[in-house]
Amino acid sequence: NVGVTFGTGEKIEGDSTDLTVTSGGKINLTATSDVVIPADVGITFGTGEKIEGNNTDITVTSGADINLTATADVNIPSGVGVTFGDDGEKIEGDGTDLTVSASADLNLTATTDINIPANVGLTFGDDGEKIEGDGTDLTIASSAVMTLDAGGNITVDADGGTITFSDGGVSLGTVT
């Protein structure tokens, strides 16, 4: 319980169990090489938040939200993803594509429209089926059979009043 005091506010003191460093302002640690914290020993903030490593994983623990505040991009290397829960849900990029995967349903919940840029579509499977809009027209395309199946009524509402049936771009007939 005897310490070393620097100036009037900084003090280093031990009590045979803990070492306490006290300052009336910031505590600045300036090192010319790594500051090493042993495996399975962490840095605790207050009484509930902790960062700890065990030579294979780094664990960040909090009893409440963990907020990341950055003034620039947070970069995750190519081929490394962010997993949720039991690693069944994952977001990962490889430098060209962004992949969102789930071991069960993938639910998208939004309170407003989900906007897809003009001339960018939604593709299914091996890109054989596609839904795409250009800002004026919507195209639903399939390289094979397209099935429209409804458990109830099907309503086709064409404000222009004409429905055209075509084959390979050649008009076969119209219903007006």
DODOBA-201562 format. One record per residue (C-alpha): residue number from 1; residue in one letter; x, y, z. Coordinates in Angstrom, 3 decimals. Each point is the difference from the previous one (the first is absolute). Layout:
pos = NUM	code = a	x = X	y = Y	z = Z .
...
end
This chain:
pos = 1	code = n	x = 0.000	y = 0.000	z = 0.000 .
pos = 2	code = v	x = 2.932	y = 2.315	z = -0.636 .
pos = 3	code = g	x = 0.263	y = 1.610	z = -3.402 .
pos = 4	code = v	x = 2.077	y = 2.232	z = -2.194 .
pos = 5	code = t	x = -1.559	y = 3.400	z = -0.646 .
pos = 6	code = f	x = 0.922	y = 2.188	z = -2.980 .
pos = 7	code = g	x = -0.832	y = 3.703	z = 0.288 .
pos = 8	code = t	x = -3.236	y = 0.416	z = 1.906 .
pos = 9	code = g	x = -2.411	y = -2.386	z = -1.774 .
pos = 10	code = e	x = 1.705	y = -3.053	z = -1.513 .
pos = 11	code = k	x = 0.720	y = -3.006	z = 2.189 .
pos = 12	code = i	x = 1.059	y = -3.658	z = -0.339 .
pos = 13	code = e	x = -0.885	y = -2.154	z = 3.013 .
pos = 14	code = g	x = -0.216	y = -3.698	z = 0.833 .
pos = 15	code = d	x = -1.794	y = -1.873	z = 2.785 .
pos = 16	code = s	x = 1.482	y = -3.503	z = -0.511 .
pos = 17	code = t	x = -2.926	y = -0.986	z = -2.271 .
pos = 18	code = d	x = -0.578	y = 2.874	z = -2.468 .
pos = 19	code = l	x = 2.143	y = 2.715	z = -1.545 .
pos = 20	code = t	x = -1.854	y = 3.297	z = -0.311 .
pos = 21	code = v	x = 1.037	y = 2.856	z = -2.287 .
pos = 22	code = t	x = -1.895	y = 3.216	z = 0.767 .
pos = 23	code = s	x = -0.072	y = 3.235	z = -1.958 .
pos = 24	code = g	x = -2.040	y = 3.177	z = 0.104 .
pos = 25	code = g	x = 0.134	y = 0.054	z = -3.810 .
pos = 26	code = k	x = 0.873	y = -2.378	z = -2.826 .
pos = 27	code = i	x = 2.413	y = -2.891	z = 0.413 .
pos = 28	code = n	x = 2.181	y = -0.139	z = -3.120 .
pos = 29	code = l	x = 1.866	y = -3.211	z = -0.798 .
pos = 30	code = t	x = 2.869	y = 0.569	z = -2.416 .
pos = 31	code = a	x = 1.803	y = -3.126	z = -1.133 .
pos = 32	code = t	x = 2.632	y = -0.640	z = -2.657 .
pos = 33	code = s	x = -1.133	y = -3.618	z = -0.506 .
pos = 34	code = d	x = -3.048	y = -2.192	z = 0.740 .
pos = 35	code = v	x = -1.828	y = 0.168	z = 3.316 .
pos = 36	code = v	x = -0.574	y = -3.696	z = 0.774 .
pos = 37	code = i	x = -2.945	y = -1.230	z = 2.038 .
pos = 38	code = p	x = 0.167	y = -3.746	z = 0.788 .
pos = 39	code = a	x = -2.543	y = -2.444	z = -1.463 .
pos = 40	code = d	x = -3.240	y = -0.337	z = 1.980 .
pos = 41	code = v	x = 0.657	y = 3.369	z = 1.675 .
pos = 42	code = g	x = -2.077	y = 2.907	z = -1.198 .
pos = 43	code = i	x = -0.543	y = 3.714	z = 0.257 .
pos = 44	code = t	x = -3.141	y = 0.788	z = 2.001 .
pos = 45	code = f	x = -1.907	y = 3.284	z = -0.269 .
pos = 46	code = g	x = -2.102	y = 0.839	z = 3.051 .
pos = 47	code = t	x = -1.529	y = -3.237	z = 1.220 .
pos = 48	code = g	x = -1.693	y = -1.386	z = -3.110 .
pos = 49	code = e	x = 2.007	y = 0.507	z = -3.184 .
pos = 50	code = k	x = 3.079	y = -2.073	z = -0.787 .
pos = 51	code = i	x = 2.413	y = -0.725	z = -2.875 .
pos = 52	code = e	x = 1.899	y = -3.268	z = 0.333 .
pos = 53	code = g	x = 2.034	y = -2.333	z = -2.192 .
pos = 54	code = n	x = 0.926	y = -3.672	z = 0.344 .
pos = 55	code = n	x = 2.587	y = -0.363	z = -2.821 .
pos = 56	code = t	x = -2.734	y = -1.053	z = -2.484 .
pos = 57	code = d	x = -2.947	y = 2.419	z = 0.438 .
pos = 58	code = i	x = -0.551	y = 3.499	z = 1.328 .
pos = 59	code = t	x = -3.194	y = 0.348	z = 2.016 .
pos = 60	code = v	x = -1.761	y = 3.316	z = 0.653 .
pos = 61	code = t	x = -2.560	y = -0.324	z = 2.795 .
pos = 62	code = s	x = -2.614	y = 2.514	z = 1.067 .
pos = 63	code = g	x = -3.149	y = -0.104	z = 2.083 .
pos = 64	code = a	x = -1.565	y = 2.534	z = -2.392 .
pos = 65	code = d	x = 0.393	y = 1.234	z = -3.587 .
pos = 66	code = i	x = 3.453	y = 0.183	z = -1.551 .
pos = 67	code = n	x = 0.253	y = 3.184	z = -2.063 .
pos = 68	code = l	x = 2.672	y = 0.439	z = -2.650 .
pos = 69	code = t	x = 0.665	y = 3.639	z = -0.844 .
pos = 70	code = a	x = 2.363	y = 0.598	z = -2.893 .
pos = 71	code = t	x = 0.907	y = 3.032	z = -2.096 .
pos = 72	code = a	x = 1.155	y = -2.159	z = -2.923 .
pos = 73	code = d	x = -0.769	y = -3.439	z = -1.462 .
pos = 74	code = v	x = 0.233	y = -3.120	z = 2.131 .
pos = 75	code = n	x = 1.800	y = -2.427	z = -2.316 .
pos = 76	code = i	x = -0.458	y = -3.753	z = 0.262 .
pos = 77	code = p	x = 2.474	y = -1.943	z = -2.182 .
pos = 78	code = s	x = -1.176	y = -1.799	z = -3.138 .
pos = 79	code = g	x = -1.236	y = -3.509	z = 0.753 .
pos = 80	code = v	x = -0.649	y = 0.848	z = 3.660 .
pos = 81	code = g	x = -3.585	y = 0.503	z = 1.089 .
pos = 82	code = v	x = -2.153	y = 1.097	z = 2.881 .
pos = 83	code = t	x = -1.921	y = -2.918	z = 1.520 .
pos = 84	code = f	x = -3.026	y = 0.104	z = 2.266 .
pos = 85	code = g	x = -1.005	y = -2.506	z = 2.664 .
pos = 86	code = d	x = 1.193	y = -3.524	z = -0.702 .
pos = 87	code = d	x = 1.762	y = 0.976	z = -3.246 .
pos = 88	code = g	x = -3.177	y = -0.860	z = -1.929 .
pos = 89	code = e	x = -0.449	y = 3.573	z = -1.245 .
pos = 90	code = k	x = 2.870	y = 1.802	z = -1.688 .
pos = 91	code = i	x = 0.833	y = 3.104	z = -2.045 .
pos = 92	code = e	x = 3.214	y = -0.332	z = -2.003 .
pos = 93	code = g	x = 1.680	y = 1.701	z = -2.937 .
pos = 94	code = d	x = 2.739	y = -1.257	z = -2.305 .
pos = 95	code = g	x = 0.907	y = 3.253	z = -1.724 .
pos = 96	code = t	x = -2.554	y = -0.536	z = -2.785 .
pos = 97	code = d	x = -3.211	y = -1.367	z = 1.542 .
pos = 98	code = l	x = -1.737	y = 0.492	z = 3.343 .
pos = 99	code = t	x = -1.586	y = -3.174	z = 1.320 .
pos = 100	code = v	x = -2.698	y = -0.116	z = 2.675 .
pos = 101	code = s	x = -0.696	y = -3.581	z = 1.076 .
pos = 102	code = a	x = -2.266	y = -1.653	z = 2.530 .
pos = 103	code = s	x = -0.541	y = -3.563	z = 1.172 .
pos = 104	code = a	x = -3.770	y = 0.694	z = 0.066 .
pos = 105	code = d	x = -2.296	y = 2.735	z = -1.355 .
pos = 106	code = l	x = 1.612	y = 3.346	z = -0.779 .
pos = 107	code = n	x = -2.466	y = 2.704	z = 1.044 .
pos = 108	code = l	x = 0.249	y = 3.564	z = -1.274 .
pos = 109	code = t	x = -1.953	y = 2.437	z = 2.133 .
pos = 110	code = a	x = -0.356	y = 3.589	z = -1.168 .
pos = 111	code = t	x = -2.315	y = 2.855	z = 0.949 .
pos = 112	code = t	x = 0.335	y = 1.725	z = -3.404 .
pos = 113	code = d	x = 0.705	y = -1.038	z = -3.599 .
pos = 114	code = i	x = 3.035	y = -2.073	z = -0.897 .
pos = 115	code = n	x = 1.505	y = 1.757	z = -3.023 .
pos = 116	code = i	x = 1.925	y = -1.877	z = -2.667 .
pos = 117	code = p	x = 1.693	y = 2.283	z = -2.561 .
pos = 118	code = a	x = -1.347	y = 0.138	z = -3.570 .
pos = 119	code = n	x = 1.340	y = -2.734	z = -2.294 .
pos = 120	code = v	x = 1.079	y = -2.106	z = 2.976 .
pos = 121	code = g	x = -2.126	y = -3.065	z = 0.568 .
pos = 122	code = l	x = -0.700	y = -2.827	z = 2.369 .
pos = 123	code = t	x = 1.250	y = -3.313	z = -1.361 .
pos = 124	code = f	x = -0.909	y = -3.475	z = 1.208 .
pos = 125	code = g	x = 1.964	y = -3.229	z = -0.056 .
pos = 126	code = d	x = 2.544	y = 0.029	z = -2.807 .
pos = 127	code = d	x = -1.192	y = 3.380	z = -1.340 .
pos = 128	code = g	x = -2.533	y = -1.773	z = -2.261 .
pos = 129	code = e	x = -2.866	y = 1.961	z = 1.572 .
pos = 130	code = k	x = 0.090	y = 3.769	z = 0.478 .
pos = 131	code = i	x = -2.214	y = 2.900	z = 1.066 .
pos = 132	code = e	x = 1.307	y = 3.380	z = -1.159 .
pos = 133	code = g	x = -1.272	y = 3.526	z = -0.462 .
pos = 134	code = d	x = 1.467	y = 2.948	z = -1.887 .
pos = 135	code = g	x = -2.054	y = 2.740	z = 1.627 .
pos = 136	code = t	x = -2.822	y = -0.289	z = -2.557 .
pos = 137	code = d	x = -0.540	y = -3.715	z = -0.774 .
pos = 138	code = l	x = 0.146	y = -3.128	z = 2.164 .
pos = 139	code = t	x = 1.240	y = -3.206	z = -1.616 .
pos = 140	code = i	x = -0.404	y = -3.481	z = 1.458 .
pos = 141	code = a	x = 2.097	y = -2.439	z = -2.019 .
pos = 142	code = s	x = 0.588	y = -3.746	z = 0.138 .
pos = 143	code = s	x = 2.276	y = -2.154	z = -2.148 .
pos = 144	code = a	x = -2.406	y = -2.936	z = 0.507 .
pos = 145	code = v	x = -3.612	y = -0.488	z = 1.034 .
pos = 146	code = m	x = -1.663	y = 2.773	z = 2.017 .
pos = 147	code = t	x = -2.881	y = -1.006	z = 2.247 .
pos = 148	code = l	x = -2.539	y = 2.365	z = 1.506 .
pos = 149	code = d	x = -1.741	y = -1.842	z = 2.843 .
pos = 150	code = a	x = -2.383	y = 1.611	z = 2.461 .
pos = 151	code = g	x = -2.145	y = -1.485	z = 2.741 .
pos = 152	code = g	x = -2.630	y = 2.643	z = -0.768 .
pos = 153	code = n	x = -0.938	y = 2.320	z = -2.849 .
pos = 154	code = i	x = 2.504	y = 1.444	z = -2.475 .
pos = 155	code = t	x = -0.656	y = 3.590	z = -1.062 .
pos = 156	code = v	x = 1.671	y = 1.541	z = -3.047 .
pos = 157	code = d	x = -0.577	y = 3.765	z = 0.064 .
pos = 158	code = a	x = 1.280	y = 1.682	z = -3.180 .
pos = 159	code = d	x = -0.842	y = 3.694	z = 0.044 .
pos = 160	code = g	x = 0.812	y = 0.145	z = -3.725 .
pos = 161	code = g	x = -2.815	y = -2.518	z = -0.577 .
pos = 162	code = t	x = 2.036	y = -2.436	z = -2.130 .
pos = 163	code = i	x = 1.678	y = -3.292	z = 0.855 .
pos = 164	code = t	x = 2.311	y = -1.345	z = -2.725 .
pos = 165	code = f	x = 1.107	y = -3.622	z = -0.370 .
pos = 166	code = s	x = 3.354	y = -0.424	z = -1.771 .
pos = 167	code = d	x = 2.457	y = -2.751	z = -0.930 .
pos = 168	code = g	x = 3.629	y = 0.984	z = -0.463 .
pos = 169	code = g	x = -1.002	y = 3.666	z = -0.349 .
pos = 170	code = v	x = -2.607	y = -0.771	z = -2.686 .
pos = 171	code = s	x = -3.569	y = 0.959	z = 0.932 .
pos = 172	code = l	x = -2.404	y = -2.967	z = -0.089 .
pos = 173	code = g	x = -3.088	y = 1.850	z = 1.141 .
pos = 174	code = t	x = -1.453	y = 2.625	z = 2.260 .
pos = 175	code = v	x = -2.881	y = 0.310	z = 2.404 .
pos = 176	code = t	x = -1.499	y = 3.476	z = 0.241 .
end
